[in-house]
């Protein structure tokens, strides 16, 4: 099985290296195409007005992958359409430093790389760990490999999974929840500051979310110590509103 790995933390990120070792140990043919530096929170941005440059990266003297001066979505597009000799069976994005749950899915470069693969018709998975601190990614990488094996061996209606893993020792993780994305908005606070020249600038310093009525969501169960798995899609159509909007605007003419 051929697996393409990418991320948004950059090609030298510890989470990506852990995935690389785990999938190679699991018997997969592994290719890496990742940003040459961190591209966190770029969403599904792509490069249109600048050249996209690539560079071969080696680890311990062995070929490791391509470092690309583009976004995570660029990396998947370029790898699938130009760099690879054949389409991979699976694209795995991560392991991200920090969770990608709730509305953050829309901002995440990690998730967008997996979404781009789904757009291209390739099964994909975004994997994140709920910590911004240094973390041992071994268990998360092992879990990702086992999940991919199950995913590829089953008939599936969905093409992409968003996986979040608690930053806990494996024996303290309580289980797995197949659960929906939380859609509650964050309550964000921006701190107003002055630079040395008296110019005003702002720094996003905190965000919070009310989960009292949303306990059937990814954010809630991740905080309870469960791995969360959410099937996601790129079709943003609000199908419940289609007929209603049609009735409102059906007589509009250009």
Order of alpha helices (4+ residues) and beta strands (2+ residues): beta-alpha-beta-beta-beta-alpha-beta-alpha-alpha-beta-alpha-beta-beta-beta-beta-alpha-beta-alpha
